[in-house]
């Protein structure tokens, strides 16, 4: 078998690559290849490939190049590399090896062409399927848009229908409510009319009965009225005597004109002697219905615990008032003087006890006067203070002034 004149492109390129790798060691280098020999190996094959292939037509250069290529170890098992070396060396059997490789390459190229054709066919089929898929997507997208538009319209109609139903239900409920109110009003008016009729009939019967009894017992009635009045007067006197004995109230001294006479004489009237002066009387007074207890805080604490700090005094007084308020039920307020302080301390207090600090620039006595003035006349208001001036002012306002010692005796017992 003869070697074809033109080698396959792949085999020819491999021959050129092998020779370009050893070109500088091939001596002498042909004149056309001397410039190429100075290139880097990769550039030799790329830029001087044609010149190297033309130089290999010279058998002498080819044989010398084959010797240098044979000195370079072959790489992994590669039929193309082996055929290229055989073509260069022209050893025995090289023609068969090259011819077989050429046949193999031709067959591979044929298979590659066939594969390429099959690939082209499959690519066309894929393109057709993609176009069909795109068309289907477009159709589905259009259908989806139409469905969304229909859904939006139906949803809007449903909302309108629901709004109409709610409006109708609201009107129905309003009509039913009006009807129920009218029925209830009519029934109430009927019941009121029936009640008025029954009441008027009862009053008429009572008037007729009373008129008859009056005519019958006119003379004896005058005597019975006198007896009832005497009995009522005795009951009132006995009740007042029992209440005074139960409260242990002292006898009243002086007269209402004493304060007027004292004012004309230029002196202050003494406070009312009705204030409870002992711990027992104080607790009894606080047990009266709706009693009100107002305490001048530091006035009491500085007498009870003079060596303690102000904070400790406040805490001990507020804590000690808890049992008293629980027993008596009196509404209790403790006022501490904070006129010269800019801060207010939050204090826990027992149930029924309120703690108040006077505003900045205002003394506790003025706050107590305001609290007493706010109470209605006739209510039992007890002010605990040792300040005589404050005691006189609250007594004039209708309260009862109690010295600090009386409260200390109650909370220390």
Order of alpha helices (4+ residues) and beta strands (2+ residues): alpha-alpha-alpha-alpha-alpha-alpha-alpha-alpha-alpha-beta-alpha-alpha-beta-beta-alpha-beta-alpha-beta-alpha
